[in-house]
Amino acid sequence: MKKNTKITTTQWFTIGLVILYLFWEFIFLASWKENTEGPLLRVDLLLIYPLILTGIIRSLWQLIKKGRWSN
C-alpha cells in the first residue's frame, strides 16, 4: 500500500517560516547587530519562536496522524 507523501499547507508554511527566520537571523540581524551599541533587545523572538514551534508541532502531528511514521 502506497502512503500519502503530499506535503500539506501547514508543512509548507512551516518550511517557509524556518527559511525566513534563518534569513532574518543570519543575514539581516548580523549587519544590524554590528551597527547597534548597547544591549540588543530581541523582542522579535517573542513572535518568531512561538510561530515556528507551533508550525513544527502541527507538522509533526500531521505526519504521525497520516501514518507516515507508523509501521
Phi, psi and omega in degrees: 000129180277131179274152179290122181247014180287135178277131183279169178299319179298319180292321175297318179299317179295317178300315178298318178298317180295318178296316178296321178297316179298319176299312181299313186289314191261345180250302184290310184288335179300316179285329180292319180296325181293331184261007183249132177260150179084187182291144181258111179273121184259068179292335179300332181291336176295337177262318187291310184298314178297324178295315180294316180298317178297317179297318179294316179297316179295322179294316177297320178298318178296320178298316180292317182296322180285349177085017180293331183258000179270156181277000000 
